[in-house]
Amino acid sequence: MLTIVTELRERGVKVISLTENYDLDSKEGRFMFAVLAAAAEYALELRA
């Protein structure tokens, strides 16, 4: 997911989460996205 978002941003696409209400153009938004992505990956590994 992080790779996809990075590729989109490199192409000039503005990524905004409507449900969590953060903008990935800001450093805070990118931080929150990375934290949530890491938590989701951790939860997936726990279920495996």
C-alpha positions as CSV (number, residue, x, y, z in Angstrom):
1,M,0.0,0.0,0.0
2,L,2.8,2.4,0.9
3,T,4.4,1.7,-2.5
4,I,1.2,2.4,-4.4
5,V,0.6,5.7,-2.6
6,T,4.2,6.7,-3.2
7,E,3.9,5.9,-6.9
8,L,0.7,7.9,-7.2
9,R,2.2,10.9,-5.4
10,E,5.2,10.8,-7.8
11,R,2.8,11.0,-10.7
12,G,1.2,14.1,-9.2
13,V,-1.9,12.5,-7.7
14,K,-3.1,14.1,-4.5
15,V,-4.1,11.3,-2.0
16,I,-6.5,12.2,0.8
17,S,-8.2,9.8,3.2
18,L,-11.8,10.8,3.4
19,T,-12.7,8.3,6.2
20,E,-9.7,9.1,8.5
21,N,-9.6,12.8,7.4
22,Y,-5.9,13.2,6.6
23,D,-4.0,14.5,3.7
24,L,-0.9,12.6,2.4
25,D,0.6,15.8,1.1
26,S,1.4,16.7,4.7
27,K,4.1,15.1,6.8
28,E,1.6,14.4,9.6
29,G,-0.8,12.7,7.1
30,R,2.0,10.5,5.7
31,F,3.1,9.6,9.3
32,M,-0.5,8.6,10.2
33,F,-0.9,6.6,7.0
34,A,2.4,4.7,7.7
35,V,1.4,4.0,11.3
36,L,-2.0,2.6,10.2
37,A,-0.4,0.6,7.4
38,A,2.1,-0.9,9.9
39,A,-0.7,-1.8,12.3
40,A,-2.7,-3.4,9.6
41,E,0.3,-5.5,8.5
42,Y,1.0,-6.5,12.1
43,A,-2.6,-7.6,12.5
44,L,-2.5,-9.6,9.3
45,E,0.7,-11.4,10.5
46,L,-0.9,-12.2,13.8
47,R,-3.8,-14.0,12.1
48,A,-1.5,-16.0,9.8
